[in-house]
Each structure stands twice: as structure tokens, then as C-alpha cells.
Amino acid sequence: MTSMQLNRKLLNRSGFYKGFLILVIFILLIVVSCTSSENRDDESPVYKDKNAPIESRVRDLIGRMTIEEKIYQLTQVAFGKNMNINNIGGEMDKIPPEMGSIIYVNQDPAVRNALQKKAIEDSRLGIPILFANDIIHGFKTIYPISLGQACSWNPEIVKQACAVAAKESRSSGIDWTFSPMVDVARDPRWGRVAEGYGEDPYANAVFSIASVQGYQGDDLGDENTIAACLKHYVGYGASEGGRDYVYTEISKQTLWDTYLPPFEAGVNAGAATIMSGFHDISGVPASANYYTLTEVLKEKWGFNGFVVSDWNSVKQLRSQGVAGSDREATLKAITAGVDMDMADGLYLENVAELIKDGSLPVARLDDAVSRVLRLKFQLALFDRPYVLEVPEEERYLLPEYLLVAEKLAEESTVLLKNEHKTLPISKKASLAIIGPMAKEQENLLGSWSAHGEAKDVISIYEAMQQEFPDSKIIYAKGCDFEGIDKTGFSEALNVARKAEIVVLCLGEKNSWSGENASRSTISLPEIQEDLLTELSRLNKPIVLLLTNGRPLELGRIEPHCQSIVEMWQPGVVGGNPVAGIISGRINPSGKLAMTFPFATGQIPIYYNMRQQGRPRSGKYQDITTEPLFEFTHGLSYTSFKYGELKADKDTITKTEKLVIDISVSNIGDRDGAEVVHWFVTDPVSTVSRPVKELRYFEKQMIRAGQANVFRFEIDPMRDLSYVDELGNRMLESGEYYISVNNKKVKISLID
Ligand code: NOJ
């Protein structure tokens, strides 16, 4: 009898309500019998049924697992270096088929498939391995470092670049990237500023969403998407003195104001995982922090993905002074909310014992395992455990991938200075290209460049030759990146004498930024500054091209340059975008996402400091208190004129919306893109707010001679509120100022 027939019969015999009740019970019985592992034979378990709901598959699988199998799911080990499938036996044999996750630094899908086959075929339950790696700004098609990306103020192109990285990664066997890093960072001595989106919480939040969407797409089960990981939860960017791995002092208020927002935005965008940091947050290490990991992330925000520790950060709870043994470190981390243990193997060693003696409830173990399994199901790893083994030339560096990388690098480049319109340069000018960065390829990739290769990078020199086919271009290295050898100076001076314009290529090597790459000063090494000073004595125009992974101290050298272009570490397209900017083929549109101090001694210096008691005092006596190039600074070859801010109302209630417009005219003679940044100032509130806070930005192309309208629709709860130290969102009535450039308008919020 079909359920329809039964339904009809029941209705006829006992009336509608009775029939309805029985029908509900009947359906429930069917659902229960479908989802209960006891009622399915081992030949076709629910967890292997791709049509069953993910939560049923997770529950079914958990019900079949031993404690040991569960603990393996919470363990991640590294595998790699050996690129040859024929020689991997030894290493592969060391990895048990039950392993939960592998950091896979290889790029061969065949090796990955071989590891996966072992898991599927040799483990009792055939649970697939989750393969991860640090795909930070590209897999093979390396695009600009994140700090550069943020200067594009174009989340859409960042999303596209992440989607390219996802395709290259998944087709090479990577299911999960440890990216994006959304640590707000305000100390450029910290090498990891290169990996984040600058000093502002809102900007980090916007790029957090863009990269999560780019990596994950609409469906993690798609073969072109990978899982994202927001890191390093939370406050790692506050490392004292810019030194890596050290203590951070963060009040709860600052945690909510500055460090949590990009993570919350990424979680709301559906980020699959989160990495807990190495650092200590005011006495409680990030990887043992119940408040941030469980109370905020899992309970308040309802995050149902999983938390992976950073490399050895569970074991490091011992050196951080909160655990006296590996066992205690394990208990603290897993109890606080760390689900997967990266690299140190402590969960594997200790969790079974902790369960046995009752220190760790099985429920917490099951919760952690469910989170990991959920992602494996979402990624369709159970249903499609292997990746197609297509040739490299079909996987990497495809023309459409390179186009995205090039566009992003163009938009990331910031024209910091352009005195007397030195740039763009006429296509016929004779040029001296000088400096240690001029012929570099490797050092244009930046830190964490995954499988990017120097041979694929176009050097500045090569790009300039292509861009200026009719110019006489001469080259001299001048000096090395550091050291005291000035013997190359005379050649550099001779070369410069013969040219009309000096294009000087200075900067930082890849290894000077990124993890564990702190510097006590952010100025360039003396030898590079000296080269510039010597060249400036020739009185030729100097165009300084900078390639670096952090804001630099340029106070001493800026006056000697007519133009300065910040190209960051642009990735594989290398010198192309900057050459296009120098020739005028590209009109620069990048703006700084992080302040350039005048001197290292000003650090910390960022635009959104809290208000102070004596705003006109407290200045440095020896140097300026102002930065050299402020947050959002960036020039164009055209000029923009801002009209007046026009609000459609001056008073609104907390549930009303208000629209503010500003017209921006392109009064120059060429088309150009302009970014409008909208700031909010809340002069009086229960908790003192920063002098101004970025709440919205938009980039638009404006044709020469035309005017575009930029619009900010204010939703009070989203744009005027803040979160107090207990995590409560506060929206207070009173006056607010909305500002753009040097224009501002006052609005009132009433109850
Ligand atoms: C340590 C770094 O802090 C983290 O960013 C990275 O993802 C892991 N190592 C894995 O390589």
C-alpha cells in the first residue's frame, strides 16, 4: 500500500485529525528508520548514501566510530617535499589510513589520490582525508599579497582571484586553504602585515567576506571550490612590539571593536573553518581561550564549522605557561574549543586517556568530530574522494587566471607621490633602470607563495623593455638589498647620467615579511637609501618603485624622489602593471589600506585611534606626529573634485534609514577610478569611539569630464552602532558625523 492510499483510507475511516496524526507518526517512523544506523545494513550505511542529509550522515558515521577513529579525525599531520609518486612509499606508510587531515605541500594530484586511496580502502570506515595547504595569495598563479589586494579596494576582483586559487588548488588535490588571514594589524614591524588587509576592521571584514566567497563559491561540493580558514583567531595582529608569536594585550572592548569584526563577517559569510592563533590574549592563550572559541564563536555566532589549532599551538600552551604537561595542554585546548590539532600530535597521544578518566566528556569529542566530518561531507569527499589527474598545463597559469592576477595587481598599485606630473613618462624618454629589485623575479612573489615559481614572473626590467620599445633603456644594479658593498654605485651613477629619467627599484626581499619576520625598523637598509641619495645629486627626476611586504619608513628618502609608486609584491605578473602605470597605459587607482608612518618611532600609528583628552597636545617634540602617507592616500593621473554631502534627512529614528549622496567629478583629461571612503564619527557615547571609523567604501570608474554619484545608505543598527565589552550591540541616540574626504555632515539619531 502506498502512503497516499494509506492516507486516504485513514481519512475515510477515522476522520481528518486522527488520520493526520497517524500519517505524521508514519512519516516519522520512515524518517527514523532511514536515519538510524541500526536499521541499515553495513553494506549500505547511511553515511555512504549521497542522497541522505549531511547531518544524518554525520550522526550515522559517528555512531559507528571507535574512540581511536574519532581522535584520528581530529589530527592533522604534514606530508610532502617528496614530489615523486614512485618514491613516496616510505613517507606515505608513516601516515595511518585513519588520519583526519594532511597538510599537503606537494602539487601532484596523483600523489594525493594515492594517499586518499589508502584512507578509503585500508581504513575500516573508509573516511576520506582532508587535504590542506597554505594557499595564501594564489597556488601557482600568484597574485599580490593581501596587503596589496586591500589597496585595490575592489572586493569583487579579490573574490575572483580567490576563485582562481581555489580552482588551481582543488585540481591539484587541495581541499582546504589556511586563508584568509583577517588579523587587523597596526604595527608594520610585524612581518605578517603582508598577509592581512591592513589596519582597519571594516576593510578586513569586507575582504574576509570576499575571499571566503571566492574560495568557497556557492557550493563546497563543487570541484572548483575549497574550504576557507579565517585566521589567526583572534588578535594575533596585536603582537607586542611587532614581534611574532609574542603576548598580546587586548581589552575586551578592543577585542570587540577591532579584532573580532572581520572574523564575525567571515563566519556570517559561511567560512568553513577557523584557525586559533599562537599568541596569548591578556593571559589566556588563543588556543586555550574558552571565551573567544566557544562562548563567542560557537555559542554567540553559531559557528558550525571547526577550529584547527595553529602549528603546534596546543603543545605551545606549555611554553606559554598555562599547562604543565602535554596532557594538560590537550585538555585545555579541546575544552576551550579547538577541534583539530595541527602537527604536534597531542590529541592522538592524550585524548583517549582524557576520555577514559572522565576529564573530557565524550560529547565534546563527538562535537569536534562531527564538525570535521560535516566539512568532509560538504566537500563531497565521501562521494568523490579522488581528483581528476589532468596535466599541469590544463590546471595552472591559464590565460584567464593571469588576467585576473594582472587586474588585481594593477588596482593594488598605489601612486604615493607624483611631483610636477613626472609620471606618466613619454614613450620615447631614455631611462636608467637601477636597483637590486630591477631584475628580480623571485622577490616579486612575496611570502607564502605556494607553488609560484620565479621563472614565471616578469621582472620590472623586462616589463619596462616591453612597455617602452622605443626608449633607450640602460640598467645597473647599484647595490644589493643589504650589506655595505658600494662598489656598484659608480656604475649606477654613470648609467643615470646617460638617461633623462632614473627609475629606481628598491624594496624588501620576500623573506623580510611573512611569518617570523619582524623588523625593528621599517626603513629600507641604509645601503639602499644611500644609493638613492647619491643618485639624487645628479638632479635627474627619480621615479622610485617600491616592492615590499609592509609599509616603509620613507621620511628620509621621499624628498629626493619626484614620484613614488608602491607596487607591493605583485606576484607572477611582476613588473607589467607598474610598467603600464609608468607609461600611462594604466591610470593608478590604489589607495593605502595601512598608514605609512613618517618614522618607525611613531608606531603604533593608525587613522582610527580613540579620542583623546587634549587633541592638540601630546605631539612628538622631535619629529612630526603626522604620518607620511595616511590611510586611504593614493593618487591618480586625473583629478577628482568632490561636491557637497547631501543627506535626505537630518534626523532619523533607530529603525529608519538615511541616504547620503556625494557627487564626484573627474575634472582631468582622462578616465579614472576613484574610491570613496565613508567614515562615521560618534563624538559622545558610553564607550569612547575612535576619531572616525570606516563604515563603507565604493570604487567607481569616472569618465573624463563626467560626474558620478556615490551613495551611502545608512542603516543605524549596522552603521552607527558598536559592541560593548560584553558583546552587546549598542545603538545610542545622539549626534553623528558622516565624512568623506574633508567633507562632513551631521545627522541626529533619536529613539
Ligand atoms: C603557521 C602559520 O601561523 C599559519 O598561518 C599557517 O597556516 C600554518 N603554520 C600552517 O602552515
Residues whose N, C-alpha, C, O or C-beta is under 5 A from the ligand:
A	BS01	NOJ	D134 F178 D310 W311
